[in-house]
């Protein structure tokens, strides 16, 4: 499964509005807004001088080490470019202009910036930096650093940045600590907020270095951690900066309490799980249902030394799917793509592989108010009417549905429907092989980046073989997989198209024609349709929450009725396990696990060490 680059870079997608909650009111024309926080909702919940986020323990003790898992390898500390494989956790060394609050939807508070100024015509935003903000070498963080970061990422960084910031005309340093971003439009409502999420880089440190090349020396940052030591492809250790400039700021107090984050690299998830069972890893999220159901019956769990928990969340779950490469002629026909959907037996997989723990994904915006349901009505219908004749007629007459089986594994009805569709598309079965009019077989490869998903892909291969399709599974290491994804060198893979609580600018990178042609973009499937381009821009320029919902549902509905992907499943909870040496806040935030608020509890750690010594 592909890992997105947003978290590694420190650039987190904006949180979205909750169902039924309006977006923030538009500032009256001519009235400049000066604020300590930005929200796509009504008002920020916390005042300018708040001491800490409500869910954290502001007096959490500092100290100790947490050991976490990384999969694959790394050869760079520059996550902002296509070249190289960046080390996990490098975002810990950087600070953003504004910091997200994981307990409050669509709201971010000034961090490097103490004040945000939005022009009344909504064609610019200015950030005024804190005087005390410092790089780890003691030099101040300046507006020039912000401008240099923005210009460099947009010109030399991953293609994502050019799409995400496409509506920004320029960034200008108006003084040592004031940076102004001018916009090309006043309709992009979230633009000020996503600019505030930029991870600011030190201009003076990067001068004389080639930003486009992988970086294997520890870079300078301003965040709560610095890189203490590393062994390439094996270990990287981040140590807490004791005199971190923002340690007593409301956006950081009670957070980032470990003295060290240590990431240990493993070749695959199975080996990493065994390392956790052996006590070499302290904490993990469990993404494999079989292991969650059966893999935790070992002595440390029975003795209470290892704890685990499922935490319900309120996050959109996006689309996880088998994704075909639409750039390949084999998958151009919608009937062929629908046939591949008909063969997939989710009910059998959920019962036999996942212990019934997953829900079927039926939307690109699953687990959110933005998912299309029923037939289009109201504003959504009016939007779709503009594209009648350019989108499937079924958009107007049929609710999108995925096939449902009896879970027996036979799925004869699905196979029958698939063969009918394939015959209509010019494919026939000869000697148990599906071939076209030229006698060429229907054959493709499913590319994976680790063995954990083989148990999902292999049954699918068997189901495809029943209708004469020759599918092969190829598993490569994560570094090779990333190279092939960046160059779109695959037939089918497993991908996750994530969604935030506020769909917006990132949709360009997922669904537009420009990004389908641009190596390294997030448009892995190769979505390219002028209608999708128009709908994406409508989503970005939605004037209010009601319009955002209608426009996003229209986009979702068109995507679904093209049968572009073979949807899989999603979970509505986090599954975590840890060796019992940690303290944590009384509750997690609503929209995250909140590990940054945990700490090492000295008494628990001593008890754990004693128990281990006692065998």
DOTORTI-382971 format. One record per residue (C-alpha): residue in three letters; x, y, z. Coordinates in steps of 0.2 Angstrom, whole numbers, padded with zeros to 4 digits, always signed. Layout:
<pts>
AlaXYZ
...
</pts>
This chain:
<pts>
Unk+0000+0000+0000
Unk+0007+0017-0004
Unk+0012+0029+0010
Unk+0008+0047+0007
Unk+0021+0060+0009
Unk+0011+0073+0018
Unk+0014+0068+0036
Unk+0033+0064+0033
Unk+0035+0082+0026
Unk+0025+0090+0041
Unk+0012+0096+0028
Unk-0004+0089+0035
Unk-0020+0092+0025
Unk-0033+0104+0032
Unk-0046+0097+0044
Unk-0063+0097+0037
Unk-0080+0103+0043
Unk-0091+0092+0053
Unk-0108+0087+0046
Unk-0121+0101+0048
Unk-0109+0114+0054
Unk-0107+0129+0043
Unk-0090+0136+0037
Unk-0084+0152+0044
Unk-0092+0168+0038
Unk-0084+0178+0024
Unk-0075+0194+0031
Unk-0085+0209+0025
Unk-0077+0218+0010
Unk-0064+0231+0016
Unk-0063+0224+0033
Unk-0046+0217+0038
Unk-0046+0202+0050
Unk-0032+0200+0063
Unk-0033+0184+0073
Unk-0022+0171+0082
Unk-0031+0157+0074
Unk-0039+0151+0058
Unk-0055+0141+0056
Unk-0066+0135+0043
Unk-0080+0134+0056
Unk-0088+0147+0066
Unk-0074+0153+0078
Unk-0059+0145+0086
Unk-0063+0138+0103
Unk-0047+0144+0112
Unk-0042+0162+0116
Unk-0026+0170+0110
Unk-0017+0167+0127
Unk-0023+0149+0129
Unk-0010+0139+0140
Unk-0012+0122+0132
Unk-0024+0112+0122
Unk-0038+0105+0133
Unk-0035+0087+0130
Unk-0016+0086+0135
Unk-0008+0085+0152
Unk+0001+0102+0153
Unk+0012+0095+0167
Unk+0017+0079+0158
Unk+0035+0074+0164
Unk+0048+0074+0151
Unk+0061+0060+0148
Unk+0063+0043+0142
Unk+0063+0035+0125
Unk+0050+0028+0114
Unk+0055+0015+0101
Unk+0044+0014+0085
Unk+0044+0004+0069
Unk+0049+0009+0051
Unk+0047-0002+0036
Unk+0060-0003+0022
Unk+0075+0009+0021
Unk+0080+0027+0020
Unk+0093+0037+0011
Unk+0088+0055+0014
Unk+0082+0068+0026
Unk+0074+0078+0013
Unk+0055+0072+0012
Unk+0050+0087+0001
Unk+0057+0080-0016
Unk+0054+0065-0027
Unk+0072+0059-0026
Unk+0077+0047-0012
Unk+0068+0039+0002
Unk+0066+0050+0017
Unk+0068+0044+0035
Unk+0052+0042+0045
Unk+0049+0055+0058
Unk+0059+0069+0050
Unk+0044+0081+0052
Unk+0048+0081+0071
Unk+0062+0094+0067
Unk+0052+0107+0059
Unk+0039+0120+0064
Unk+0024+0126+0054
Unk+0017+0144+0054
Unk+0001+0138+0062
Unk-0002+0122+0072
Unk-0017+0110+0070
Unk-0028+0106+0085
Unk-0032+0087+0084
Unk-0047+0090+0096
Unk-0055+0104+0086
Unk-0061+0102+0067
Unk-0054+0114+0054
Unk-0045+0125+0067
Unk-0027+0129+0068
Unk-0018+0141+0080
Unk-0003+0153+0078
Unk+0013+0144+0081
Unk+0028+0152+0072
Unk+0016+0166+0068
Unk+0008+0175+0083
Unk-0004+0184+0072
Unk-0013+0181+0055
Unk-0020+0195+0045
Unk-0033+0192+0031
Unk-0037+0205+0019
Unk-0055+0210+0018
Unk-0056+0206-0001
Unk-0048+0189+0004
Unk-0035+0191-0009
Unk-0020+0190+0003
Unk-0015+0184+0020
Unk+0000+0190+0031
Unk+0009+0180+0045
Unk+0018+0190+0058
Unk+0032+0179+0066
Unk+0035+0177+0085
Unk+0051+0187+0090
Unk+0057+0172+0101
Unk+0056+0159+0086
Unk+0073+0151+0084
Unk+0082+0139+0074
Unk+0092+0126+0083
Unk+0108+0136+0080
Unk+0100+0150+0089
Unk+0097+0161+0074
Unk+0079+0169+0072
Unk+0066+0162+0061
Unk+0063+0176+0048
Unk+0050+0180+0035
Unk+0064+0177+0022
Unk+0065+0159+0028
Unk+0046+0158+0025
Unk+0047+0165+0007
Unk+0062+0155+0003
Unk+0053+0139+0009
Unk+0038+0143-0001
Unk+0047+0147-0017
Unk+0059+0132-0016
Unk+0045+0119-0013
Unk+0035+0126-0027
Unk+0049+0126-0039
Unk+0059+0111-0034
Unk+0049+0101-0022
Unk+0037+0087-0026
Unk+0023+0091-0038
Unk+0010+0091-0024
Unk+0016+0108-0019
Unk+0013+0116-0036
Unk-0005+0109-0036
Unk-0009+0113-0018
Unk-0003+0131-0019
Unk-0008+0134-0037
Unk-0019+0149-0032
Unk-0005+0159-0024
Unk+0003+0173-0035
Unk+0018+0177-0024
Unk+0026+0177-0007
Unk+0034+0193-0001
Unk+0044+0197+0015
Unk+0037+0214+0020
Unk+0049+0215+0035
Unk+0060+0204+0046
Unk+0045+0195+0054
Unk+0031+0198+0042
Unk+0027+0188+0026
Unk+0013+0192+0014
Unk+0005+0179+0002
Unk-0005+0186-0012
Unk-0018+0176-0021
Unk-0024+0174-0039
Unk-0042+0173-0033
Unk-0053+0177-0018
Unk-0064+0161-0020
Unk-0051+0149-0012
Unk-0057+0149+0005
Unk-0045+0137+0013
Unk-0029+0145+0005
Unk-0024+0155+0020
Unk-0025+0140+0031
Unk-0015+0128+0020
Unk-0002+0141+0018
Unk+0000+0142+0037
Unk+0003+0123+0037
Unk+0020+0125+0028
Unk+0035+0117+0037
Unk+0047+0132+0037
Unk+0065+0128+0032
Unk+0081+0138+0036
Unk+0087+0148+0021
Unk+0104+0151+0028
Unk+0107+0132+0031
Unk+0102+0127+0014
Unk+0112+0140+0004
Unk+0126+0131-0005
Unk+0117+0114-0004
Unk+0107+0107-0019
Unk+0089+0105-0013
Unk+0085+0093-0027
Unk+0097+0080-0021
Unk+0094+0067-0007
Unk+0101+0073+0009
Unk+0110+0062+0021
Unk+0117+0074+0034
Unk+0105+0080+0048
Unk+0097+0096+0042
Unk+0094+0111+0054
Unk+0076+0114+0060
Unk+0067+0124+0073
Unk+0055+0110+0080
Unk+0054+0101+0096
Unk+0067+0088+0090
Unk+0084+0087+0081
Unk+0092+0071+0073
Unk+0104+0064+0086
Unk+0111+0049+0077
Unk+0107+0037+0063
Unk+0113+0022+0054
Unk+0107+0022+0036
Unk+0093+0010+0033
Unk+0093+0004+0051
Unk+0090+0017+0064
Unk+0087+0035+0066
Unk+0086+0044+0083
Unk+0078+0061+0086
Unk+0082+0069+0103
Unk+0071+0082+0112
Unk+0079+0100+0111
Unk+0079+0105+0129
Unk+0079+0124+0126
Unk+0066+0122+0112
Unk+0059+0140+0109
Unk+0041+0135+0109
Unk+0041+0123+0124
Unk+0030+0134+0135
Unk+0019+0139+0120
Unk+0000+0134+0121
Unk+0002+0124+0105
Unk+0017+0114+0112
Unk+0015+0113+0131
Unk+0012+0095+0137
Unk+0016+0088+0120
Unk+0032+0080+0113
Unk+0037+0073+0130
Unk+0049+0059+0126
Unk+0068+0063+0127
Unk+0070+0052+0111
Unk+0060+0045+0097
Unk+0070+0030+0090
Unk+0064+0022+0074
Unk+0070+0005+0070
Unk+0069-0001+0052
Unk+0063-0018+0047
Unk+0061-0026+0030
Unk+0042-0030+0032
Unk+0028-0029+0044
Unk+0029-0047+0049
Unk+0047-0045+0056
Unk+0042-0028+0064
Unk+0028-0037+0073
Unk+0039-0050+0080
Unk+0051-0036+0086
Unk+0036-0029+0095
Unk+0032-0046+0103
Unk+0050-0047+0109
Unk+0050-0030+0117
Unk+0062-0022+0105
Unk+0048-0010+0099
Unk+0038+0000+0112
Unk+0022+0005+0103
Unk+0013+0001+0087
Unk-0003+0003+0077
Unk-0010-0013+0071
Unk-0017-0012+0053
Unk-0018-0031+0050
Unk-0035-0038+0056
Unk-0029-0056+0058
Unk-0014-0051+0069
Unk-0026-0040+0080
Unk-0038-0055+0082
Unk-0025-0069+0084
Unk-0007-0062+0086
Unk-0008-0055+0103
Unk-0010-0070+0113
Unk+0008-0071+0120
Unk+0014-0071+0138
Unk+0017-0052+0140
Unk-0001-0049+0135
Unk-0007-0062+0147
Unk+0003-0054+0161
Unk-0003-0037+0157
Unk+0014-0030+0152
Unk+0007-0026+0134
Unk-0009-0017+0133
Unk-0020-0014+0118
Unk-0035-0004+0114
Unk-0047+0001+0100
Unk-0050+0020+0099
Unk-0065+0026+0089
Unk-0062+0041+0078
Unk-0072+0054+0068
Unk-0060+0055+0053
Unk-0065+0053+0035
Unk-0057+0037+0028
Unk-0055+0041+0010
Unk-0054+0027-0003
Unk-0043+0011-0001
Unk-0044+0001-0017
Unk-0036-0010-0030
Unk-0031+0004-0042
Unk-0029+0001-0060
Unk-0017+0012-0071
Unk-0029+0021-0082
Unk-0015+0025-0093
Unk-0014+0007-0099
Unk-0025+0003-0114
Unk-0031-0013-0105
Unk-0041-0003-0093
Unk-0049+0010-0104
Unk-0066+0002-0106
Unk-0078+0005-0091
Unk-0086-0012-0094
Unk-0069-0020-0091
Unk-0066-0010-0075
Unk-0084-0015-0069
Unk-0080-0033-0072
Unk-0065-0032-0061
Unk-0076-0025-0047
Unk-0089-0039-0050
Unk-0076-0053-0047
Unk-0070-0045-0030
Unk-0078-0054-0015
Unk-0077-0042+0000
Unk-0089-0052+0010
Unk-0079-0068+0009
Unk-0063-0058+0013
Unk-0071-0049+0028
Unk-0077-0065+0035
Unk-0062-0076+0032
Unk-0047-0064+0033
Unk-0053-0049+0043
Unk-0064-0057+0056
Unk-0078-0046+0051
Unk-0069-0030+0057
Unk-0070-0019+0042
Unk-0084-0009+0033
Unk-0085-0009+0014
Unk-0079+0007+0006
Unk-0092+0014-0005
Unk-0086+0032-0008
Unk-0070+0042-0011
Unk-0075+0052+0004
Unk-0081+0037+0016
Unk-0085+0040+0034
Unk-0090+0058+0031
Unk-0104+0070+0026
Unk-0096+0072+0009
Unk-0100+0054+0003
Unk-0113+0053-0011
Unk-0129+0043-0006
Unk-0145+0039-0014
Unk-0149+0049-0030
Unk-0143+0067-0033
Unk-0155+0081-0026
Unk-0155+0099-0024
Unk-0139+0109-0027
Unk-0130+0093-0031
Unk-0142+0088-0045
Unk-0141+0106-0052
Unk-0122+0104-0053
Unk-0123+0087-0062
Unk-0136+0093-0074
Unk-0122+0105-0081
Unk-0112+0090-0086
Unk-0127+0079-0093
Unk-0120+0070-0108
Unk-0102+0071-0102
Unk-0105+0059-0088
Unk-0113+0042-0086
Unk-0132+0043-0087
Unk-0132+0031-0072
Unk-0127+0046-0062
Unk-0145+0052-0063
Unk-0155+0036-0062
Unk-0145+0024-0051
Unk-0138+0025-0034
Unk-0120+0018-0035
Unk-0119+0001-0027
Unk-0106-0012-0026
Unk-0110-0031-0028
Unk-0114-0040-0012
Unk-0110-0059-0011
Unk-0116-0072+0001
Unk-0098-0074+0008
Unk-0096-0092+0002
Unk-0082-0089-0010
Unk-0090-0095-0025
Unk-0098-0079-0032
Unk-0105-0087-0047
Unk-0117-0072-0050
Unk-0102-0060-0050
Unk-0092-0070-0062
Unk-0107-0072-0073
Unk-0110-0053-0074
Unk-0091-0050-0076
Unk-0091-0062-0091
Unk-0106-0053-0099
Unk-0097-0036-0097
Unk-0081-0043-0104
Unk-0090-0050-0119
Unk-0098-0033-0123
Unk-0081-0026-0122
Unk-0074-0038-0135
Unk-0066-0051-0124
Unk-0070-0070-0126
Unk-0065-0086-0116
Unk-0054-0098-0127
Unk-0046-0113-0119
Unk-0050-0106-0102
Unk-0041-0090-0106
Unk-0049-0073-0109
Unk-0043-0065-0125
Unk-0047-0051-0137
Unk-0051-0051-0155
Unk-0032-0052-0159
Unk-0030-0067-0148
Unk-0021-0057-0135
Unk-0024-0063-0117
Unk-0031-0052-0103
Unk-0015-0052-0092
Unk-0008-0039-0080
Unk+0003-0038-0064
Unk-0003-0032-0046
Unk+0012-0023-0039
Unk+0014-0023-0020
Unk+0026-0015-0008
Unk+0026-0028+0005
Unk+0021-0046+0009
Unk+0007-0042+0021
Unk-0006-0038+0007
Unk-0001-0054-0003
Unk-0015-0063+0007
Unk-0028-0051+0000
Unk-0021-0050-0018
Unk-0019-0069-0020
Unk-0037-0074-0018
Unk-0042-0060-0030
Unk-0030-0067-0042
Unk-0039-0084-0040
Unk-0056-0076-0043
Unk-0049-0068-0059
Unk-0042-0084-0065
Unk-0060-0092-0064
Unk-0065-0080-0078
Unk-0049-0082-0088
Unk-0039-0067-0083
Unk-0021-0070-0080
Unk-0016-0059-0065
Unk+0001-0060-0056
Unk+0007-0053-0040
Unk+0024-0045-0038
Unk+0031-0039-0022
Unk+0045-0027-0021
Unk+0054-0017-0007
Unk+0047+0000-0002
Unk+0061+0010-0011
Unk+0058+0001-0028
Unk+0039+0002-0026
Unk+0040+0021-0023
Unk+0051+0023-0039
Unk+0039+0014-0049
Unk+0024+0023-0042
Unk+0032+0040-0045
Unk+0035+0035-0063
Unk+0017+0026-0065
Unk+0026+0010-0070
Unk+0013-0003-0064
Unk-0004-0011-0070
Unk-0013-0012-0054
Unk-0008-0009-0036
Unk-0016-0005-0019
Unk-0018+0013-0015
Unk-0026+0024-0002
Unk-0033+0041-0008
Unk-0034+0050+0009
Unk-0047+0063+0013
Unk-0047+0077+0026
Unk-0061+0084+0035
Unk-0062+0098+0022
Unk-0059+0093+0004
Unk-0050+0107-0005
Unk-0034+0111-0015
Unk-0027+0093-0013
Unk-0040+0086-0024
Unk-0030+0094-0039
Unk-0016+0082-0035
Unk-0028+0067-0034
Unk-0040+0069-0049
Unk-0034+0081-0062
Unk-0027+0078-0080
Unk-0012+0089-0077
Unk-0007+0078-0062
Unk-0011+0062-0072
Unk+0004+0067-0083
Unk+0016+0073-0070
Unk+0027+0060-0062
Unk+0027+0059-0043
Unk+0010+0066-0042
Unk-0004+0058-0031
Unk-0014+0054-0046
Unk-0009+0036-0046
Unk-0024+0030-0055
Unk-0022+0042-0069
Unk-0039+0050-0067
Unk-0041+0062-0082
Unk-0058+0069-0087
Unk-0062+0087-0091
Unk-0077+0085-0080
Unk-0067+0080-0065
Unk-0056+0095-0068
Unk-0071+0107-0067
Unk-0078+0098-0052
Unk-0062+0099-0042
Unk-0061+0118-0045
Unk-0079+0119-0039
Unk-0075+0110-0023
Unk-0060+0121-0020
Unk-0070+0137-0023
Unk-0086+0132-0013
Unk-0093+0148-0005
Unk-0100+0139+0010
Unk-0102+0123+0019
Unk-0118+0118+0010
Unk-0110+0121-0007
Unk-0095+0111-0002
Unk-0105+0096+0003
Unk-0115+0097-0013
Unk-0100+0099-0024
Unk-0090+0086-0016
Unk-0104+0074-0017
Unk-0106+0078-0036
Unk-0087+0074-0038
Unk-0088+0058-0028
Unk-0103+0052-0038
Unk-0095+0055-0055
Unk-0079+0046-0049
Unk-0089+0031-0043
Unk-0100+0029-0058
Unk-0085+0028-0069
Unk-0079+0012-0060
Unk-0061+0019-0059
Unk-0056+0008-0044
Unk-0060-0008-0035
Unk-0065-0002-0018
Unk-0059-0011-0003
Unk-0063-0007+0015
Unk-0060+0004+0030
Unk-0060+0004+0049
Unk-0068+0017+0060
Unk-0056+0015+0074
Unk-0037+0015+0078
Unk-0030-0001+0085
Unk-0015+0002+0096
Unk-0004-0009+0106
Unk+0010-0004+0118
Unk+0022-0010+0132
Unk+0015-0004+0148
Unk+0028+0010+0152
Unk+0018+0025+0147
Unk+0007+0038+0154
Unk-0006+0047+0143
Unk-0020+0060+0144
Unk-0037+0055+0151
Unk-0044+0055+0133
Unk-0037+0056+0116
Unk-0041+0070+0104
Unk-0056+0068+0093
Unk-0047+0067+0076
Unk-0030+0058+0080
Unk-0022+0045+0092
Unk-0013+0059+0101
Unk+0004+0050+0104
Unk+0013+0067+0105
Unk+0004+0069+0121
Unk+0010+0053+0129
Unk+0025+0052+0141
Unk+0036+0039+0149
Unk+0029+0035+0167
Unk+0045+0031+0178
Unk+0035+0020+0190
Unk+0027+0010+0176
Unk+0044+0009+0167
Unk+0053+0002+0183
Unk+0039-0011+0185
Unk+0040-0016+0167
Unk+0059-0018+0169
Unk+0057-0028+0185
Unk+0044-0040+0177
Unk+0056-0043+0162
Unk+0071-0047+0174
Unk+0059-0059+0182
Unk+0056-0068+0166
</pts>
